[in-house]
Amino acid sequence: MKILILGVNGFIGHSLTSRILADSDWQVFGMDISSDHIEEHLDHPRFQFLEGDIGINREWIEYHVKKCDVVLPLVAIATPKSYVEEPLKVFELDFEENLRIIRHAVRYDTRVVFPSTSELYGMCTDDAFSEETSNLVLGPISKQRWIYSCSKQLLDRVIYAYGQKEGLRFTLFRPFNWIGPNLDDISIPKEGSSRVVTQFLGHLMRGEPIQLVEGGSQRRCITDIRDGVEALMRILVNQGGSSDGRIMNIGNPRNDCSIAELAELLIETLSRFDRYRHLRKTAVVEKVSSREYYGEGYQDIQTRVPDISNARTLLGWEPKIGLEEAIEHMVHFYVDREAPHPNDR
């Protein structure tokens, strides 16, 4: 099988590529604007990489969509700060550029595995979000935070319509707070520049306060990237066509926790390293308003629990990695990248 991954150097892209090259005989064609996370694979005989931009290298993309069996368009802006401050860039990249790729897939009869988002459910009040029945509840237009969710939702609907009307083979997967190594660059101190777990971890490692937006009462279901990639591998295998035309939440309902609890778990995990042992006594956790942290256009999601019945039934998939193990795995990765400390165990 030949697989085209756009955004191959990103968090999901490089994690999936590593698994494909290790556990299959598939070929991977990848493109991204940088290659630091997939550098170890650049000389692999089944991996071909182009350093490029989906808004510029359009002929290369069209050729490889035609050439490959499956395309995963993983390129997107996916940080809340950007939704509020640069909503047009979010729409242009997340919707317009990706729509062009979907149309190539329709033209050349190439299967699409598309990353939807758990944010589509917005402020849905269901206890667990169902791909089949839950309403997608977004806030008012003035809350630009929703432009990401809305862009993804519209593309989901377009892909679904192409499947019904033009026979496009597709699977939409909705990640619920996937975490792991290389999730973000934690050296960037700018607020909101990364996802919440790496944002907090970066603050702690630099000796800065953690800021809990509205006190951190919001709840999320944390999913280890290894569980997520296992689900993607099963989607790509597509045994008996079980994934065709389907939407699947990929998350771990058992790892539901508040953002405040997540901050405490990060402090506890990081403080097990001698160089960070002081954090048990010195870590500072502050409460800030969403307006102060993100700006006027932000609106929060209080809960986000997936119903994973589709993934269980169609893929035979079940998340296995608990919250503490997922956090420990990620923390170890970032600490190990630092200069060695003589007292670390």
Backbone torsions as a table, in degrees:
resi	resn	phi	psi	omega
1	MET	NA	139.6	177.2
2	LYS	-107.9	126.8	-174.0
3	ILE	-122.6	129.8	175.5
4	LEU	-102.5	121.3	178.4
5	ILE	-117.1	112.2	176.6
6	LEU	-95.7	124.1	-168.5
7	GLY	89.6	36.2	-173.3
8	VAL	-69.0	-21.3	179.5
9	ASN	-87.9	-5.8	-179.4
10	GLY	-76.1	179.9	-173.2
11	PHE	-57.9	-55.0	179.4
12	ILE	-71.2	-41.3	-175.5
13	GLY	-59.1	-49.4	-176.6
14	HIS	-74.5	-31.7	178.2
15	SER	-67.0	-42.7	178.6
16	LEU	-67.5	-41.5	179.6
17	THR	-59.4	-44.7	179.3
18	SER	-58.6	-42.3	-179.5
19	ARG	-68.4	-43.0	179.3
20	ILE	-60.2	-47.3	-177.1
21	LEU	-68.7	-28.5	-179.4
22	ALA	-81.2	-35.7	-167.3
23	ASP	-119.6	10.3	179.6
24	SER	-146.4	176.0	174.0
25	ASP	-107.4	18.4	-177.8
26	TRP	-73.4	154.8	172.9
27	GLN	-97.0	142.0	177.8
28	VAL	-120.7	127.7	171.6
29	PHE	-111.0	121.9	-173.8
30	GLY	-127.5	149.9	174.5
31	MET	-138.3	142.9	175.3
32	ASP	-165.2	169.6	-178.7
33	ILE	-82.9	-8.5	176.2
34	SER	-151.4	172.5	-173.0
35	SER	-137.7	16.2	-173.6
36	ASP	-63.1	-33.7	-177.1
37	HIS	-82.8	-20.3	-179.8
38	ILE	-113.1	19.0	-177.3
39	GLU	-57.5	-36.7	-178.1
40	GLU	-65.7	-16.5	-177.2
41	HIS	-101.6	-3.0	-171.5
42	LEU	-61.2	-27.4	179.3
43	ASP	-99.7	6.5	-179.1
44	HIS	-70.0	135.7	-176.3
45	PRO	-65.8	-19.5	179.5
46	ARG	-105.8	17.2	179.0
47	PHE	-129.0	125.7	175.2
48	GLN	-121.8	132.0	-173.0
49	PHE	-126.7	139.8	170.9
50	LEU	-123.1	126.6	172.9
51	GLU	-81.3	108.8	-174.9
52	GLY	-163.0	-177.2	-174.5
53	ASP	-126.5	134.7	-177.0
54	ILE	-66.4	-19.4	176.9
55	GLY	-84.9	-8.5	-176.4
56	ILE	-117.3	-48.0	-174.3
57	ASN	-87.8	58.0	-172.1
58	ARG	-73.5	-36.1	179.6
59	GLU	-66.2	-40.6	178.1
60	TRP	-61.1	-43.0	-179.3
61	ILE	-63.7	-48.2	-178.6
62	GLU	-59.7	-43.4	179.7
63	TYR	-60.0	-42.9	-176.9
64	HIS	-78.1	-28.4	171.4
65	VAL	-61.8	-43.0	178.2
66	LYS	-64.4	-37.2	-173.8
67	LYS	-78.4	-30.4	-170.7
68	CYS	-94.8	163.3	178.3
69	ASP	-84.3	-33.3	-176.3
70	VAL	-139.2	141.4	173.0
71	VAL	-121.8	134.3	172.8
72	LEU	-114.8	103.2	177.9
73	PRO	-85.2	92.3	-173.1
74	LEU	-96.4	1.4	-175.9
75	VAL	-77.1	125.4	178.8
76	ALA	-166.4	154.2	166.7
77	ILE	-88.6	123.5	-171.8
78	ALA	-137.0	42.9	175.4
79	THR	-127.1	130.2	-174.3
80	PRO	-54.6	-35.1	179.4
81	LYS	-57.9	-39.1	-179.5
82	SER	-69.3	-34.4	179.6
83	TYR	-58.4	-39.4	-176.4
84	VAL	-80.1	-42.3	-172.8
85	GLU	-88.7	-29.0	-176.8
86	GLU	-134.5	58.1	-174.1
87	PRO	-62.2	-34.1	-179.1
88	LEU	-68.9	-38.0	176.3
89	LYS	-63.6	-39.0	177.7
90	VAL	-61.2	-47.2	-179.5
91	PHE	-64.9	-44.1	-176.8
92	GLU	-63.9	-42.0	-179.7
93	LEU	-80.4	-53.2	-170.9
94	ASP	-68.9	-32.0	179.6
95	PHE	-105.3	-60.2	-169.9
96	GLU	-64.1	-48.2	-178.5
97	GLU	-66.5	-38.4	-179.9
98	ASN	-72.6	-30.5	177.0
99	LEU	-61.2	-38.6	177.7
100	ARG	-59.3	-40.0	-179.7
101	ILE	-68.2	-40.7	178.3
102	ILE	-61.4	-40.4	179.4
103	ARG	-66.2	-34.7	173.1
104	HIS	-62.0	-42.3	-178.9
105	ALA	-63.4	-38.5	176.6
106	VAL	-63.6	-45.1	-177.4
107	ARG	-62.9	-40.8	-173.3
108	TYR	-103.4	9.7	176.4
109	ASP	57.3	46.7	179.5
110	THR	-103.8	133.9	179.8
111	ARG	-67.6	142.5	179.9
112	VAL	-116.4	129.2	168.1
113	VAL	-115.1	106.7	-168.1
114	PHE	-110.2	133.5	177.2
115	PRO	-80.1	100.7	169.8
116	SER	-74.8	-151.2	-179.3
117	THR	-157.3	148.2	173.9
118	SER	-66.7	-19.1	-179.3
119	GLU	-69.5	-13.3	176.1
120	LEU	-56.7	-33.9	-175.8
121	TYR	-72.2	-18.1	174.8
122	GLY	54.3	-126.2	-177.5
123	MET	-98.3	33.2	176.0
124	CYS	-54.3	140.6	-176.1
125	THR	-98.1	3.1	179.1
126	ASP	-64.8	148.5	177.5
127	ASP	-64.5	-36.0	175.4
128	ALA	-138.0	136.8	-173.8
129	PHE	-83.8	123.7	-179.9
130	SER	-104.2	135.4	177.8
131	GLU	-65.1	-25.1	-172.8
132	GLU	-94.2	-30.0	-169.6
133	THR	-127.3	-18.8	-174.7
134	SER	-72.3	139.2	174.6
135	ASN	-75.6	147.5	180.0
136	LEU	-101.6	106.4	-167.7
137	VAL	-111.0	107.5	-179.9
138	LEU	-109.4	160.0	-178.0
139	GLY	-83.4	-173.3	-177.2
140	PRO	-67.7	162.8	-177.0
141	ILE	-59.2	-33.3	-178.2
142	SER	-66.0	-17.3	177.1
143	LYS	-91.7	88.0	-173.9
144	GLN	-66.1	-10.0	176.1
145	ARG	-53.1	-26.4	-174.6
146	TRP	-86.7	-0.7	-177.0
147	ILE	-66.9	-30.9	176.1
148	TYR	-65.6	-52.4	179.5
149	SER	-58.4	-43.2	-177.8
150	CYS	-67.0	-40.2	178.4
151	SER	-63.0	-44.8	178.6
152	LYS	-65.4	-41.7	-179.6
153	GLN	-62.4	-43.7	-179.5
154	LEU	-62.9	-40.3	179.0
155	LEU	-68.5	-36.8	173.1
156	ASP	-55.5	-46.0	-177.6
157	ARG	-66.6	-38.7	177.9
158	VAL	-64.6	-46.4	179.2
159	ILE	-60.7	-44.4	179.2
160	TYR	-61.0	-42.2	179.2
161	ALA	-65.3	-40.6	176.1
162	TYR	-61.9	-35.0	177.1
163	GLY	-64.8	-41.5	-179.1
164	GLN	-73.7	-42.2	-171.1
165	LYS	-94.7	-29.9	-174.5
166	GLU	-118.7	-0.6	177.5
167	GLY	78.6	18.1	178.0
168	LEU	-62.1	129.4	173.7
169	ARG	-85.9	126.0	-175.0
170	PHE	-149.9	158.6	165.5
171	THR	-137.4	131.7	173.8
172	LEU	-104.0	124.2	176.0
173	PHE	-116.9	141.4	-176.0
174	ARG	-116.9	101.2	-180.0
175	PRO	-72.0	137.6	175.0
176	PHE	-110.4	96.5	173.4
177	ASN	49.4	59.8	175.5
178	TRP	-72.5	136.7	178.2
179	ILE	-133.8	162.0	177.2
180	GLY	159.3	-172.0	179.8
181	PRO	-57.4	141.5	178.9
182	ASN	61.0	28.7	175.0
183	LEU	-60.8	-45.5	178.6
184	ASP	-150.6	168.8	172.7
185	ASP	-86.8	105.4	-175.2
186	ILE	-79.2	-2.4	177.9
187	SER	-77.7	-11.5	-179.7
188	ILE	-84.1	115.1	-174.1
189	PRO	-82.9	-10.4	-174.9
190	LYS	-60.4	131.8	-179.8
191	GLU	-61.2	135.0	175.6
192	GLY	76.6	10.3	-177.4
193	SER	-80.9	-9.9	-178.7
194	SER	-144.0	178.2	178.5
195	ARG	-71.5	163.2	-167.0
196	VAL	-60.7	-39.7	-176.7
197	VAL	-65.1	-47.1	-179.4
198	THR	-74.0	-28.8	174.9
199	GLN	-61.3	-48.6	179.0
200	PHE	-63.4	-45.4	-177.9
201	LEU	-62.1	-41.0	177.5
202	GLY	-61.8	-42.9	177.3
203	HIS	-59.3	-46.9	-177.9
204	LEU	-63.1	-43.1	-177.2
205	MET	-70.1	-23.8	177.3
206	ARG	-94.9	-0.1	179.7
207	GLY	76.2	28.3	-179.1
208	GLU	-104.5	158.3	177.3
209	PRO	-67.3	146.6	168.3
210	ILE	-85.5	134.1	179.3
211	GLN	-109.2	117.7	179.3
212	LEU	-94.4	113.1	179.2
213	VAL	-69.0	124.0	-177.4
214	GLU	53.1	34.0	174.8
215	GLY	83.8	-3.5	176.2
216	GLY	75.5	27.1	-179.8
217	SER	-79.9	-14.8	179.2
218	GLN	-60.6	145.5	-176.9
219	ARG	-115.1	143.0	178.7
220	ARG	-137.9	154.9	174.9
221	CYS	-105.4	108.6	-175.5
222	ILE	-81.9	132.3	-177.4
223	THR	-124.2	127.8	178.6
224	ASP	-70.9	137.1	-178.3
225	ILE	-57.6	-30.5	179.8
226	ARG	-65.4	-37.7	173.5
227	ASP	-67.1	-41.7	179.8
228	GLY	-61.8	-44.6	-179.8
229	VAL	-66.2	-36.5	176.0
230	GLU	-59.3	-41.7	176.9
231	ALA	-63.4	-42.8	179.8
232	LEU	-63.6	-39.4	177.5
233	MET	-60.3	-40.9	178.8
234	ARG	-68.6	-36.2	175.1
235	ILE	-63.2	-42.8	-179.5
236	LEU	-66.5	-41.1	175.8
237	VAL	-61.3	-42.1	172.6
238	ASN	54.4	54.0	-177.6
239	GLN	-56.0	119.8	178.9
240	GLY	64.8	19.0	-179.1
241	GLY	70.8	21.6	-173.6
242	SER	-65.8	-21.4	-178.4
243	SER	-94.7	-9.8	-175.0
244	ASP	-65.0	130.2	176.6
245	GLY	70.3	16.9	-175.2
246	ARG	-112.1	157.1	175.6
247	ILE	-116.5	133.1	-176.2
248	MET	-135.7	125.2	167.6
249	ASN	-73.5	131.4	175.9
250	ILE	-121.2	98.5	-177.3
251	GLY	-158.7	177.2	-177.8
252	ASN	-121.7	97.5	-178.3
253	PRO	-60.0	-25.3	-178.0
254	ARG	-74.3	-16.2	-178.5
255	ASN	-97.1	32.6	179.2
256	ASP	-73.4	127.5	178.2
257	CYS	-153.2	160.3	175.7
258	SER	-81.3	160.8	177.9
259	ILE	-64.8	-34.5	176.5
260	ALA	-64.8	-42.6	176.9
261	GLU	-64.0	-37.0	177.9
262	LEU	-62.7	-41.6	177.8
263	ALA	-61.4	-43.9	179.6
264	GLU	-64.7	-37.8	179.0
265	LEU	-66.9	-37.9	176.7
266	LEU	-64.8	-42.2	177.3
267	ILE	-60.1	-47.3	-178.9
268	GLU	-63.5	-43.2	-177.9
269	THR	-67.5	-45.1	-178.2
270	LEU	-67.7	-32.4	-177.2
271	SER	-72.4	-7.2	175.3
272	ARG	-73.4	-16.9	174.7
273	PHE	-85.7	135.7	-175.6
274	ASP	-54.8	-39.3	-176.7
275	ARG	-68.3	-16.8	-179.6
276	TYR	-117.5	13.8	-177.2
277	ARG	-60.5	-29.3	-178.8
278	HIS	-64.3	-17.6	-175.5
279	LEU	-62.6	-26.9	178.3
280	ARG	-57.1	-30.0	-178.4
281	LYS	-106.0	-26.5	-170.1
282	THR	-105.7	-15.7	-177.1
283	ALA	-60.0	133.5	-178.6
284	VAL	-110.5	128.6	177.8
285	VAL	-118.9	120.9	-177.5
286	GLU	-113.9	152.8	174.7
287	LYS	-103.6	131.9	178.2
288	VAL	-132.2	157.5	176.6
289	SER	-80.9	154.9	177.9
290	SER	-65.0	-33.3	177.9
291	ARG	-64.7	-41.0	179.8
292	GLU	-68.4	-38.4	-173.3
293	TYR	-82.6	-45.7	-174.1
294	TYR	-107.6	-26.3	-177.0
295	GLY	110.1	-179.0	-173.4
296	GLU	-63.0	-31.7	-170.9
297	GLY	-85.9	14.0	-175.7
298	TYR	-98.1	146.9	173.3
299	GLN	-147.6	137.1	-169.4
300	ASP	-98.8	165.9	175.9
301	ILE	-111.7	123.1	-172.6
302	GLN	-82.4	-31.0	-177.7
303	THR	-145.9	153.9	-176.3
304	ARG	-157.9	82.3	-178.3
305	VAL	-112.4	125.8	-178.4
306	PRO	-87.1	142.0	162.0
307	ASP	-86.8	117.7	-175.2
308	ILE	-107.9	27.1	-179.4
309	SER	-59.8	-40.1	-179.4
310	ASN	-62.1	-47.0	-179.6
311	ALA	-64.3	-38.6	178.4
312	ARG	-63.8	-46.1	-174.4
313	THR	-75.1	-45.5	-172.8
314	LEU	-82.6	-33.2	-175.6
315	LEU	-107.1	-16.1	-170.9
316	GLY	65.7	31.6	-174.2
317	TRP	-101.5	141.9	175.5
318	GLU	-143.7	127.3	177.0
319	PRO	-65.9	138.2	-174.0
320	LYS	-114.6	-19.7	-169.2
321	ILE	-96.4	121.8	-177.9
322	GLY	-74.4	171.1	-174.8
323	LEU	-61.7	-49.2	-176.9
324	GLU	-63.6	-40.3	179.2
325	GLU	-66.2	-40.3	179.5
326	ALA	-62.8	-44.7	179.3
327	ILE	-65.4	-43.8	-178.7
328	GLU	-62.7	-41.4	179.7
329	HIS	-60.6	-43.8	-178.8
330	MET	-70.4	-43.8	-179.6
331	VAL	-61.5	-43.5	178.8
332	HIS	-57.7	-41.5	-179.5
333	PHE	-59.4	-47.9	-176.4
334	TYR	-72.0	-37.0	177.8
335	VAL	-67.4	-40.0	-179.1
336	ASP	-64.7	-21.3	179.3
337	ARG	-78.7	-14.4	178.5
338	GLU	-77.4	169.4	174.0
339	ALA	-61.0	142.1	-179.2
340	PRO	-59.1	144.5	178.4
341	HIS	-113.7	128.7	-171.9
342	PRO	-60.8	-25.1	-175.6
343	ASN	-99.0	-3.4	179.8
344	ASP	-67.8	143.6	178.3
345	ARG	-93.6	NA	NA
